[in-house]
Amino acid sequence: MGNGPFARIASEVRCDVRAARSRDPAARAVSTAEILGTWPGVHALLAHRVANALHRGGVPVFPRMLAAVSRSLTGIEIHPAAVIGCGLFIDHGMGVVIGETAEIGDNVTLYQGVTLGGTGFATGKRHPTIQDNVTIGSGAKLLGPIVVGHGSKIGANSVVIHDVPPNSTVVGNPGHPVRVEGRRPEGPDADWVHLPDPIADAIKALSARITALEEAEDVIPADAEASTSLGPNPAGG
């Protein structure tokens, strides 16, 4: 494999450690050695960097064995063929799944339970492409060969099956883009508690409309009500 792949792996791991330190408040005052020794997301990425280099070098069996051992130890499953850029931060990580043809750009953040999965049994490109500076919340499922644009945020437990425009915030099942106060979302630290909820907003609007109609009915004059009554049945009875 030569010195090239090892130098690249070392550079990528240093980038991953910097990402953990900058985006995890618990890592701010922690040494590099402690992050390397105790952060499962960093462990999974280190194993993947090696497995991916072996996979691209045509080494049989061992890349998958290394990925399987890493999954058993960290709870994070990354296929050896997945393409991962610099500075991926996997927070907590338990239950994260990254499929074979997934592509992840630079400075991406994944929280626990995220799935970058495929749909059906088709071969070829069947997993998501995540561009740079994307944040994906806990439990989100991104399925199929979709593209998530630069700077986007995916809300917790969203199910995304369509392309996401750059600098969007996506919530819901199925996921759909919304805007946060008309501003472009930026930065890795998403305020997941206060993401917009269009379904709740629609229910509130309907409730307000019903209340307004009920109040309007209460102020209808009695003579107006009498003029609109049906009166006696002409057929009698």
HELIX and SHEET records of a PDB file:
HELIX    1   1 ASN A    3  ARG A   23  1                                  21    
HELIX    2   2 PRO A   25  ALA A   27  5                                   3    
HELIX    3   3 THR A   32  THR A   38  1                                   7    
HELIX    4   4 PRO A   40  ARG A   56  1                                  17    
HELIX    5   5 PHE A   62  THR A   74  1                                  13    
HELIX    6   6 TRP A  192  HIS A  194  5                                   3    
HELIX    7   7 PRO A  198  ASP A  218  1                                  21    
HELIX    8   8 ALA A  222  SER A  227  1                                   6    
SHEET    1   A 5 GLU A  77  ILE A  78  0                                        
SHEET    2   A 5 VAL A  97  ILE A  98  1                                        
SHEET    3   A 5 THR A 115  GLY A 117  1                                        
SHEET    4   A 5 LYS A 141  LEU A 143  1                                        
SHEET    5   A 5 VAL A 159  VAL A 160  1                                        
SHEET    1   B 4 VAL A  83  ILE A  84  0                                        
SHEET    2   B 4 GLU A 103  ILE A 104  1                                        
SHEET    3   B 4 THR A 129  ILE A 130  1                                        
SHEET    4   B 4 VAL A 147  VAL A 148  1                                        
SHEET    1   C 6 PHE A  89  ILE A  90  0                                        
SHEET    2   C 6 THR A 109  LEU A 110  1                                        
SHEET    3   C 6 THR A 135  ILE A 136  1                                        
SHEET    4   C 6 LYS A 153  ILE A 154  1                                        
SHEET    5   C 6 THR A 169  VAL A 171  1                                        
SHEET    6   C 6 HIS A 176  VAL A 178 -1                                        
END                                                                             
